[in-house]
Amino acid sequence: MAENQLKALEKKIDELIALCQELDRENQVLKKDQAGWQRERKDLIDKNELARSKVEAMIGRLRAME
């Protein structure tokens, strides 16, 4: 009986180790994706700020023409 329990416990431990490894791989992928999204967000914010500056400059030139 004890040997069966040990084998069952060993199997569960192996399953937990495999699950931890899978979760670790998934976590690494998610971190990589997050870093990509953060870079993309920063790029979009920078482009938006540049567009805003250009529009404000155009508005200023138009007002100066009045």
Residue, then its C-alpha position, 0 to 999 in steps of 0.5 A: m500500500a505504501e509503495n502505491q501511495l509513493k508512486a501516486l505521490e511521485k506522479k503528482i509531483d511530476e505533474l506539478i513540475a511539468l505544470c510549473q515548467e509550462l506556466d514558466r514558459e507561458n509567463q515568459v511569452l506573456k512578459k515578452d508580449q507585454a514588453g512589445w505592447q509597451r514599446e508600441r504604446k510608447d511609439l504611438i504616444d510619441k507619434n500622437e505628441l508629434a502630430r499634436s505639436k504639428v497641428e498646434a503649429m499650423i493653428g498658430r500660423l493660421r492665426a498669425m495670418e488673420 
